[in-house]
Amino acid sequence: MSAELLNVLLHSILPILLIIASVFAIYFKDLLSATIALAAMSLILSLEFYILQAPDVAIAEAGVGACLTTAILIFAIKATYRMEGEK
């Protein structure tokens, strides 16, 4: 498989995975599951940045978007009362 074909294949698959992770983040009722889907979306986006030859942006997206934002959201979920299961 040539490098150009692999590049085209990755640029076709990663946006589809990004959309799937975004839809999961929207439709999950559990806040923790939605946060994990948001972290997956951020990791996919950082992989796309790396493939586009922007490693500094990819590292910033992975560090801030996936790690720091996810940690803050999980801390906020744990610190607050969860009401999504109540009707």
Buried (B, 14 or more C-beta within 10 A) or exposed (E): EEEEEEEEEEEEEBEEBBEBBBEBBEEBEEBBEBBBBBBBBBBBBBBBBBBEEBEEBBEEBBEEBBBEBBEEBBEEBEEEEEEEEEE
